[in-house]
Amino acid sequence: MKTMSNKENANDEKSKAWRLIERILGQMERTVNHRPDWRVHHETDTSIVVTFSKVGQLFYDVSKKDLEQFATHRRAFFVFLAGGHKDAFIVPSQRLREQIESQGLTPSQEYGDYKLHLVRDYQGTYFREISSLNLMQYFNQYAQLL
């Protein structure tokens, strides 16, 4: 039995998410060559980043710079894949930015990003660092990309 490495699984799941997103919005373009997970749909001025974390350690890096650059687009979203494209949280960038600011989070000095840990427990689904943000309202909400 052949097993996939985590990187292969991440790439496969991101590809599936992009195919689904493009069925909804249409063709999207990469904005920066070294950032294959960030694409823009120019007609609607919608910017999207797809990020993946394996189920055993649901952890994401969100760049402060990305949040700032996303503010220049009419619509922007982070798609947090929790082990797969069928387990996704599609969070509007502006909402995430507001929550990060309201919690007073500080980006890491080394990389300039925020470390967000996804938690699923009896209280709900949220980022440990932003417990007031109920992520279930964004669970598999690909339709909001329309």
Buried (B, 14 or more C-beta within 10 A) or exposed (E): EEEEEEEEBBBBBBEBBBEBBEEEBEEBEEEEEEEEBBBBBEEBEBBBBBBBBBEEEBEBBBBBEBBEBBEEBEBBBBBBBBBBBEBBBBBBBBBBBEBBEEBEBEBEEEEEBBBBBBBEEEEEBBBEBBEEBEBEEBEEBBEEBE
